[in-house]
Amino acid sequence: MQVILLERIAKLGQIGDEVAVKDGFARNYLLPTGRALRANAANRARFEAERSQIEARNAERKSAASTIAEGLNGKTVTVVRSAGETGQLYGSVSTRDIADILTSEGFQVSRNQVDLKNPIKAIGLHEVEIVLHPEVETKVTLNVARSSDEAERQAAGEDLTSAEAIYGVDEDAQLETFDPDAEEFFEEGAEPTNEEAEEAADEEDAS
């Protein structure tokens, strides 16, 4: 389908461009959201007559989006969720969740403006892109944790999915002190190796 763009669309074109798009994309997204018009004689005339107003409205939306982006840029938001010992969430954090959280923080963001490829399903620091306008994008960091205290620890750089965080085991210290040649390496009652058996036999013969 040929359409006339009413705003800049990434990878398609600028305001006023006539482009060919898939019918489903036009009917389900571009036309109902007011981002484009069907390309025909009547709509071409309408666009030219209203072009200055269309461009002015777009400039206003871009300016408003830029103001929101300034407040969001580099912002970290804490999200408290229930999760298992390994950090897997009992559920997920979706685009709707993120939009609601940012809105509660005083920023007008809709779920369609949250560019999240897949729902967040684990604790940690997650960088999320927010597309506020075709020409205005920004990023926020979601600090997903099981509590406010854990969120502070994650923000300080602690990995709460490590063995030390989960079980109180310092993996690096374990590796540093591990000595495979020490007697403690073998469990009491364990079967001796062939080499140990041969050495014991030689000692018995010598005696």
Secondary structure, DSSP 8 states (H G I E B T S, - for coil): -EEEESS-BTTTB-TT-EEE--HHHIIIIITTTTSEEE-SHHHHHHHHHHHHHHHHHHHHHHHHHHHHHHHHTT-EEEEE--B-TTSEEEEEE-HHHHHHHHHHTT----GGGEE-SS-EEESEEEEEEEEEETTEEEEEEEEEESSHHHHHHHHTT--TTSHHHHHS--HHHHHHH--TTSGGGS-TT----HHHHHHHHHHHHH-
